[in-house]
Amino acid sequence: MVHLIWAGMAIVGIVYAMMNGTMNEVNIAILESAQEAVTLSIGLISILVFWLGIMKIAEKAGLLNKLGKLLRPIVVRLFPDLPKNDPAIGYIVSSISANLLGLGNAATPMGLKAMEQMKKRSNSDEASRSMITFLALNTSGLTLIPTTVIAIRIQHQSVFPTEIVVVTILATAISTTGALLLDRYYYHQHRKKGG
């Protein structure tokens, strides 16, 4: 559905440009944007490869296991309907760890695996309580190091690319807290209605 909306907006924009006689400006904007997108992507790839390498080093050094052990009690409390030894818990912890380091791209495959594991436990086509909680937690994404945003700021020659770290921590802490509070509120409202 979203692809249809984007396609529709592009078609309306092109038709409007043709009617106004500004098609030349549209062509120039398309070419410049494409060039900027490629440049930005290459810059992001180098930063993401660096941080993924750091994450791999942290994994080999056992730091991710320690972070996982630190997060496991919190995750077990957030997902009470999952058994403590459920494989989904490991994927959830890995996804949260990647999000904490600002590596949303690395968190996505782990998040999908976590959802897949939770789906196996459910006999219904509806999302389970754990799936909804995980979606809220993963979408709000508590981040300590906004790696991707720092990389974009470096690409655009920001004087202080890391000045957003404190604000990002505050913003994502508030969004994560809000997401979890709303998740719990609606879960209890649903239970009161007998659902």
Contacts in CASP RR format, 6 or more apart in sequence:
PFRMAT RR
TARGET T0000
AUTHOR 0000-0000-0000
METHOD contacts of the structure
MODEL  1
MVHLIWAGMAIVGIVYAMMNGTMNEVNIAILESAQEAVTLSIGLISILVF
WLGIMKIAEKAGLLNKLGKLLRPIVVRLFPDLPKNDPAIGYIVSSISANL
LGLGNAATPMGLKAMEQMKKRSNSDEASRSMITFLALNTSGLTLIPTTVI
AIRIQHQSVFPTEIVVVTILATAISTTGALLLDRYYYHQHRKKGG
13 26 0 8 1.000
14 23 0 8 1.000
14 26 0 8 1.000
17 23 0 8 1.000
17 25 0 8 1.000
17 26 0 8 1.000
39 155 0 8 1.000
40 152 0 8 1.000
40 155 0 8 1.000
43 151 0 8 1.000
43 155 0 8 1.000
44 148 0 8 1.000
44 151 0 8 1.000
44 152 0 8 1.000
44 155 0 8 1.000
47 147 0 8 1.000
47 148 0 8 1.000
47 150 0 8 1.000
47 151 0 8 1.000
47 154 0 8 1.000
48 103 0 8 1.000
48 105 0 8 1.000
48 147 0 8 1.000
48 148 0 8 1.000
48 151 0 8 1.000
51 101 0 8 1.000
51 102 0 8 1.000
51 103 0 8 1.000
51 147 0 8 1.000
52 103 0 8 1.000
52 106 0 8 1.000
55 64 0 8 1.000
55 98 0 8 1.000
55 101 0 8 1.000
55 103 0 8 1.000
55 106 0 8 1.000
58 64 0 8 1.000
59 65 0 8 1.000
64 94 0 8 1.000
64 97 0 8 1.000
67 93 0 8 1.000
67 97 0 8 1.000
67 100 0 8 1.000
68 90 0 8 1.000
68 93 0 8 1.000
68 94 0 8 1.000
68 97 0 8 1.000
71 93 0 8 1.000
71 96 0 8 1.000
71 97 0 8 1.000
72 89 0 8 1.000
72 90 0 8 1.000
72 93 0 8 1.000
75 89 0 8 1.000
75 90 0 8 1.000
75 92 0 8 1.000
75 93 0 8 1.000
75 96 0 8 1.000
76 82 0 8 1.000
76 84 0 8 1.000
76 89 0 8 1.000
78 133 0 8 1.000
78 137 0 8 1.000
78 180 0 8 1.000
79 88 0 8 1.000
79 89 0 8 1.000
79 92 0 8 1.000
79 130 0 8 1.000
79 133 0 8 1.000
79 134 0 8 1.000
81 128 0 8 1.000
81 129 0 8 1.000
81 130 0 8 1.000
82 88 0 8 1.000
82 89 0 8 1.000
82 118 0 8 1.000
82 121 0 8 1.000
82 130 0 8 1.000
86 117 0 8 1.000
86 121 0 8 1.000
87 117 0 8 1.000
88 114 0 8 1.000
88 117 0 8 1.000
88 118 0 8 1.000
88 121 0 8 1.000
88 130 0 8 1.000
90 114 0 8 1.000
91 110 0 8 1.000
91 111 0 8 1.000
91 113 0 8 1.000
91 114 0 8 1.000
91 117 0 8 1.000
92 111 0 8 1.000
92 114 0 8 1.000
92 134 0 8 1.000
94 107 0 8 1.000
94 110 0 8 1.000
94 111 0 8 1.000
95 107 0 8 1.000
95 110 0 8 1.000
95 111 0 8 1.000
95 114 0 8 1.000
95 138 0 8 1.000
96 107 0 8 1.000
96 137 0 8 1.000
96 138 0 8 1.000
96 142 0 8 1.000
98 104 0 8 1.000
98 106 0 8 1.000
98 107 0 8 1.000
98 110 0 8 1.000
99 107 0 8 1.000
99 138 0 8 1.000
99 141 0 8 1.000
99 142 0 8 1.000
99 143 0 8 1.000
100 142 0 8 1.000
100 143 0 8 1.000
100 144 0 8 1.000
100 145 0 8 1.000
101 143 0 8 1.000
101 144 0 8 1.000
101 145 0 8 1.000
101 147 0 8 1.000
102 143 0 8 1.000
102 144 0 8 1.000
102 145 0 8 1.000
102 146 0 8 1.000
102 147 0 8 1.000
102 148 0 8 1.000
103 147 0 8 1.000
103 148 0 8 1.000
104 148 0 8 1.000
105 148 0 8 1.000
107 138 0 8 1.000
111 134 0 8 1.000
111 138 0 8 1.000
114 134 0 8 1.000
115 131 0 8 1.000
115 134 0 8 1.000
115 135 0 8 1.000
118 128 0 8 1.000
118 130 0 8 1.000
118 131 0 8 1.000
118 134 0 8 1.000
119 128 0 8 1.000
119 131 0 8 1.000
121 128 0 8 1.000
121 130 0 8 1.000
122 128 0 8 1.000
122 131 0 8 1.000
127 135 0 8 1.000
129 187 0 8 1.000
132 183 0 8 1.000
132 187 0 8 1.000
133 180 0 8 1.000
133 183 0 8 1.000
133 187 0 8 1.000
136 179 0 8 1.000
136 180 0 8 1.000
136 182 0 8 1.000
136 183 0 8 1.000
137 176 0 8 1.000
137 179 0 8 1.000
137 180 0 8 1.000
137 183 0 8 1.000
139 179 0 8 1.000
140 172 0 8 1.000
140 175 0 8 1.000
140 176 0 8 1.000
140 178 0 8 1.000
140 179 0 8 1.000
140 180 0 8 1.000
141 172 0 8 1.000
141 175 0 8 1.000
141 176 0 8 1.000
142 172 0 8 1.000
142 173 0 8 1.000
142 175 0 8 1.000
142 176 0 8 1.000
143 168 0 8 1.000
143 169 0 8 1.000
143 172 0 8 1.000
144 165 0 8 1.000
144 169 0 8 1.000
145 165 0 8 1.000
146 164 0 8 1.000
146 165 0 8 1.000
146 168 0 8 1.000
149 164 0 8 1.000
149 168 0 8 1.000
150 161 0 8 1.000
150 162 0 8 1.000
150 164 0 8 1.000
150 165 0 8 1.000
153 161 0 8 1.000
153 164 0 8 1.000
154 161 0 8 1.000
END
